[in-house]
Structures are given as structure tokens and as C-alpha cells.
């Protein structure tokens, strides 16, 4: 062997030895996690990629795979996603402990992949102190007195939607989501933003807003579960990455126009007049900058505005469409809802604030729909300290994946879970279940800030539609609705709603 070859062999041996030592050191440093994972069942995990290979595919495939895993490993199981250990949880006892624990308030770093859309808004903020500061500032805009003042707008925009729906009367099934989403955007813009965008009638950009949002969320869902796309360079070079950035740019440009228009109107209005106006979400954020020790940058204002534009339109539109599908499927329940509307509101009167609290059966219908179809079927958190569940220990530095829909379908708490039964939400039935067995708006300190607003919007819109239309669907059973998730739950084949005028 020549000296050159000998040197080459020594170098190769040294590199291989160094690599083996590095791997062994990494394994040793993470031994606590490996030992913890052995105490729980879970899917096969390969070196480096863990169980990530299970989740390659489209949003429908991903949803199916996650559902099968929760069915296979009920309660709690472990999943290695790349080199990170996730605890997947669907036991209400564990969920209550975790979501009320201050060491489980931090969002998992996967939420960084959503930040290009909504930045560091309330939904994605991974810094707990940042989230607490913003939540404290924004919370007063959801004062019940302010929400009550918006019901007239809810009714007006819902009436516009009903006039648009006339052209579809008796013409078979339609994909109603875009129409309901446009109405939801008009409601959100006028109430929370204080700006009329007239999506349903004349605006040129706004009708595409829901399409852009739907697509960026779908791409984000694919990216979240494809660990190769976690790399910015690989994702940005892909066709999906280019499509994502193009649609996201349109979303941010549209919302920025609303924000700038709000600032322009504010500057034109005398300060004393502006301060006497009812405070909408965006009004408050703009006023915050005049307060001592508090300041929102332009980017923070934009992030929070986009968070509310998407959260306030997509969630309510999705749920309303699922409710209409359920009522089309269950005509006897639809008739009970209609009878309640006639009794509380009347056949032609517009819905008013005082009516909403009286629509008890409709509220139960909405809640049962959210049980079967929670808009956000999953939540992911990060354990900043070790958390004791009693039966298990959640290790510090691990992530927790909450299967919201999976706990909603647990036969222990929801007998015959695929049966649509609004009476599950009678007070005496609710008292029988643990609190965290029903969490469509999440649970604990970091629950959805706008859940009361959303419920009021949904009641007003559904009441207005059902006053005027009877709805039908070709779906026969809940199991017939094939689902996917693009961060939010969707029917894979659309809502399939047909309309017939009542008079």
C-alpha cells in the first residue's frame, strides 16, 4: 500500500469513526425520549424520518391516515416525525390536563409553516408572552355589548345572500361554500374591520379571497406533513411553493388594501367622532398605537387582521355549510329548526339580537354539527416542561398532537357517534360528559377568542336562509361524507346542497 493510499484509508476511517461517535452521542443525549417512546404504542418509525412516510399524499390521504392511527391506538400513542417525538392524544382526561397546563401553551414549531400566511397572529404566535400580550389587547373587542350591536349587519348581509340564492332555486345541487364564504367575508369586514367590501355584489378581488385561502391552506397542509418541504429552499423551488407564494401574495395584498382604507377613513374623521364610534376589532388595534407602552407595528397589524379575516370567514362558512348539509340529510330535524324559527323570529321578520339566545334547538344543531365536523380537527402544542398525566409522563421538549375530531367520535362519550342527534347537547346530557370530550373551539386559556362571535353569526345566517329555503342533499348518511383537511375540515366531494323556496 502506497503512503497516499494509507493516508486515504486513515482519513476515511477517521471520518467514519467521527460520524459513528456523533450518532452515538446524539442517541445518548436523547435517550430519555427514546425510553419514553418505548412505553407507548405507535406506528413503525424508521431512522431519520421516523413515521413521516405514512403522511405523504394529498389532504384526503393525510386525514385518512391520521384517523386510522387514532382508531388503532386510542387514548394516547407516540409518533416519531423526523427526529421529533409527538404524543398523539384523544383521551379527554389527558386533554383537560394538558390544555389547561401553563407548560402546554406554546404552539409547536410546525406553526412556523403557517406564518407566511398570517405571520405572528393570535393563531400562530409561538411565543407565549407575545400571545398573552396580544390576546389581552384584543379581548375587549369581543365584549358582548359590541357583539350585540353587530346583529343587524349579520341579518342585512344574510338577506343579500338569500337574494343571490334565488337564482339557484330548483336547479339541483350547487357548491354553496363560495357563496356562503363571500357572505361571511362581508359580515366580518363590516363588523370586525369596520369596512364594507361588498364581496357578494360588486368587488372584483374579494370573490377570489376564499379560493386563495383554500389553496394556501391546502398547500400548507401538504407541506406540514412532508418533512422534505420543511426546508425553505426545497419548498420554494417546487411548483407547490411557487403556487403558494403567488396566492399568499394576493391574500396579503387584498387585506393590506382593507387596512389602508381603514387608516384613510380614520384620518379623515375628527378624532372625537372616531373615539365615539362603536369599537370594532380593527378600530381598537389602530387606537392601541396611541396608548402608552403599547405599539403594533404595520406588520403586526397586518398579521392580526389577516388572522381574523381568515379565521372569521372560513370557520363560520365551513360550519354553516356542514349544518345545511346535515339539515338536508335529516329533514325531520330541519322541520324542527324551521318551527323554532317561526316561533321565535316569525316567517318574514329579520333576525334580531334578542332572538339569538332563544334559538335553543338551532344552537344544539350547530353544536352537534361541530362535534361531527370540527373546523380545526387538530391542534399541536409543545411541552416546555415535563407534564405528569397520571398514567403517562409527557417529556419536556416533546410535542403533543390533539385529535379533536377523534375525541368527538369516541363511543364512550358519544354512543352511536355517526348518528346526528342535537339532543346530545341538552343540559342534562352535557353534564354526563367530561368537559374536554367536546372541544370544537379548543380548550383552556388558548381557546378560540371569537367563539361567541362565530356562534352569533352562524345563528343569524342560518335563520335567514332557513326562513326562506328548504335544503336538500344527496348525501344519505354521515359516513357518506368523505373528508379531507387543509388545516380546516372539508368534504372531499363538496357540500352538495340543493335549495327550494318555501313560498
PEKAKA-V239198 format. One record per backbone hydrogen bond with DSSP energy under -0.5 kcal/mol. NH is the residue of the N-H (numbers start at 1). CO is the residue of the C=O. E is the energy in kcal/mol with one decimal. If there is no record, write none. Layout:
# PEKAKA-V239198
((NH:CO:E) (NH:CO:E))
This chain:
# PEKAKA-V239198
((6:2:-2.4) (7:3:-2.4) (8:4:-2.2) (9:5:-2.4) (10:6:-2.3) (11:7:-2.5) (12:8:-2.4) (13:9:-2.6) (14:10:-2.5) (15:11:-2.6) (16:12:-2.6) (17:13:-2.8) (18:14:-2.7) (19:15:-2.4) (20:16:-2.4) (21:17:-2.5) (22:18:-2.5) (23:19:-2.4) (24:20:-2.8) (25:21:-2.6) (26:22:-2.3) (27:23:-2.5) (28:24:-2.5) (29:25:-2.7) (30:26:-1.3) (31:28:-1.4) (33:30:-0.9) (34:30:-1.9) (35:31:-2.8) (36:32:-1.9) (37:33:-2.5) (38:34:-1.2) (39:35:-0.5) (39:36:-1.3) (40:37:-1.3) (46:50:-2.5) (49:47:-2.4) (50:46:-2.1) (51:80:-4.4) (52:49:-2.0) (54:51:-1.9) (55:52:-1.6) (56:53:-0.8) (62:58:-2.4) (63:59:-2.0) (64:60:-2.2) (65:61:-2.3) (66:62:-2.4) (67:63:-2.5) (68:64:-2.4) (69:65:-1.9) (70:66:-2.3) (71:67:-2.0) (72:68:-2.3) (73:69:-2.5) (76:74:-1.6) (77:88:-1.9) (78:41:-2.5) (79:86:-2.5) (81:79:-0.7) (81:84:-2.9) (82:49:-1.8) (82:80:-0.7) (84:81:-1.7) (86:79:-2.8) (86:84:-0.5) (87:399:-2.9) (88:77:-3.1) (88:86:-0.6) (89:87:-0.6) (89:401:-2.8) (90:75:-2.8) (91:75:-1.3) (92:90:-0.6) (95:91:-2.6) (96:92:-2.5) (97:93:-1.6) (98:94:-2.6) (99:95:-2.9) (100:96:-1.0) (101:98:-1.4) (104:101:-2.2) (105:102:-0.8) (106:382:-0.5) (108:380:-1.3) (111:108:-2.1) (112:109:-1.8) (113:110:-2.0) (114:111:-1.5) (115:111:-0.8) (117:114:-1.9) (118:114:-1.6) (119:115:-2.8) (121:118:-0.7) (121:119:-0.6) (125:121:-2.5) (128:126:-0.6) (131:127:-2.5) (132:128:-2.8) (133:129:-2.1) (134:130:-2.2) (135:131:-2.9) (136:132:-2.3) (137:133:-1.6) (138:134:-2.5) (139:135:-2.4) (141:138:-2.0) (142:139:-2.1) (143:140:-1.4) (147:143:-2.2) (148:144:-2.7) (149:145:-1.3) (150:147:-1.5) (151:148:-1.2) (153:150:-0.8) (154:150:-2.1) (155:151:-2.4) (156:152:-2.4) (157:153:-2.5) (158:154:-1.8) (159:155:-2.1) (160:156:-1.6) (161:157:-1.9) (162:158:-2.0) (163:159:-1.8) (164:160:-1.9) (165:161:-2.3) (166:162:-0.7) (166:163:-0.6) (167:164:-1.1) (168:165:-1.8) (169:166:-1.3) (170:499:-2.7) (171:168:-1.9) (174:497:-3.1) (176:174:-1.3) (178:175:-0.5) (180:176:-2.3) (181:177:-3.0) (182:178:-2.1) (183:179:-1.8) (184:180:-2.5) (185:181:-2.3) (186:182:-2.0) (187:183:-2.3) (188:184:-2.8) (189:185:-2.7) (190:186:-2.0) (191:187:-2.2) (192:188:-1.5) (193:188:-1.4) (194:189:-0.6) (195:189:-2.6) (197:195:-0.6) (201:198:-0.9) (202:198:-1.9) (203:198:-1.9) (207:203:-0.6) (208:205:-2.0) (209:206:-2.2) (210:206:-0.5) (212:208:-2.6) (213:209:-2.6) (214:210:-2.6) (215:211:-2.2) (216:212:-2.5) (217:213:-2.2) (218:214:-1.9) (219:215:-2.6) (220:216:-2.2) (221:217:-2.3) (222:218:-1.9) (223:219:-2.5) (224:220:-2.9) (225:221:-1.5) (226:223:-1.1) (227:225:-0.6) (229:226:-1.4) (230:227:-0.8) (231:228:-1.1) (235:231:-2.6) (236:232:-2.9) (237:233:-1.5) (238:234:-0.8) (238:235:-1.0) (241:235:-0.6) (242:238:-2.0) (243:239:-2.3) (244:240:-2.6) (245:241:-2.4) (246:242:-1.8) (247:243:-2.3) (248:244:-2.9) (249:245:-1.9) (250:246:-1.3) (251:247:-1.9) (252:248:-2.5) (253:249:-2.1) (254:250:-2.3) (255:251:-2.4) (256:252:-2.2) (257:253:-1.6) (258:254:-1.5) (259:255:-2.5) (260:256:-2.7) (261:257:-2.3) (262:258:-2.2) (263:259:-2.1) (264:260:-2.4) (265:261:-2.4) (266:262:-2.1) (267:263:-2.1) (268:264:-1.4) (269:265:-1.1) (274:270:-2.5) (275:271:-2.3) (276:272:-0.9) (277:273:-0.8) (277:274:-0.8) (280:278:-0.7) (282:192:-2.7) (284:280:-2.3) (285:281:-1.9) (286:282:-2.2) (287:283:-2.0) (288:284:-2.1) (289:285:-0.8) (290:287:-2.0) (291:288:-2.4) (294:291:-1.1) (297:295:-0.5) (301:297:-2.4) (302:298:-2.2) (303:299:-2.8) (304:300:-2.5) (305:301:-2.1) (306:302:-2.7) (307:303:-2.4) (308:304:-2.0) (309:305:-2.5) (310:306:-2.7) (311:307:-2.7) (312:308:-2.4) (313:309:-0.7) (314:310:-2.3) (315:310:-0.6) (315:311:-0.7) (317:313:-2.3) (318:314:-2.4) (319:315:-2.2) (320:316:-2.7) (321:317:-2.1) (322:318:-2.0) (323:319:-2.7) (324:320:-2.4) (325:321:-1.9) (326:322:-2.5) (327:323:-2.6) (328:324:-2.2) (329:325:-1.7) (330:326:-1.8) (331:329:-0.6) (333:330:-0.5) (334:330:-2.1) (335:331:-2.2) (336:332:-1.4) (337:333:-2.2) (338:334:-2.6) (339:335:-2.3) (340:336:-2.0) (341:337:-2.3) (342:338:-2.6) (343:339:-2.0) (344:340:-2.6) (345:341:-2.8) (346:341:-2.1) (355:352:-1.3) (356:352:-1.0) (356:353:-0.8) (357:353:-0.7) (358:355:-1.3) (359:355:-0.8) (359:356:-1.1) (360:358:-2.1) (363:359:-1.8) (364:360:-1.9) (365:361:-2.2) (366:362:-2.4) (367:363:-2.4) (368:364:-2.5) (369:365:-2.0) (370:366:-2.4) (371:367:-1.5) (372:368:-1.9) (373:369:-2.9) (377:375:-0.8) (379:402:-1.3) (381:400:-2.6) (382:106:-2.5) (383:398:-2.8) (384:103:-2.3) (384:382:-0.8) (385:103:-0.5) (387:394:-2.5) (389:387:-0.6) (389:392:-3.1) (391:389:-1.2) (394:387:-3.2) (395:393:-0.7) (397:383:-2.9) (398:395:-1.6) (399:85:-2.2) (400:381:-2.8) (401:87:-3.1) (402:379:-3.4) (402:400:-0.6) (403:89:-2.4) (403:401:-0.6) (404:377:-1.5) (404:402:-1.3) (405:377:-1.2) (407:403:-1.9) (408:404:-1.7) (409:405:-0.8) (410:407:-1.2) (413:410:-1.2) (414:410:-2.4) (419:416:-2.3) (421:419:-0.9) (424:421:-1.9) (425:422:-1.9) (426:423:-1.5) (429:426:-1.1) (430:426:-2.3) (431:427:-1.9) (432:429:-1.1) (433:430:-1.5) (437:434:-2.0) (438:435:-1.2) (441:442:-0.6) (442:439:-1.7) (447:444:-1.3) (448:441:-2.5) (451:448:-1.0) (454:450:-2.8) (455:451:-2.3) (456:452:-2.1) (457:453:-2.4) (458:454:-2.5) (459:455:-2.3) (460:456:-2.3) (461:457:-2.6) (462:458:-2.6) (463:459:-2.2) (464:460:-1.9) (465:461:-2.3) (466:462:-2.9) (467:463:-1.6) (468:464:-0.8) (468:465:-0.9) (469:465:-2.5) (470:500:-3.1) (472:498:-2.3) (473:328:-0.7) (474:496:-0.6) (480:477:-1.2) (481:478:-1.7) (482:480:-1.1) (484:490:-2.4) (485:59:-0.8) (486:488:-2.5) (489:375:-2.8) (490:484:-2.6) (492:482:-3.7) (493:482:-0.5) (494:491:-1.4) (497:174:-1.6) (498:472:-2.6) (500:470:-1.9) (502:468:-2.6))
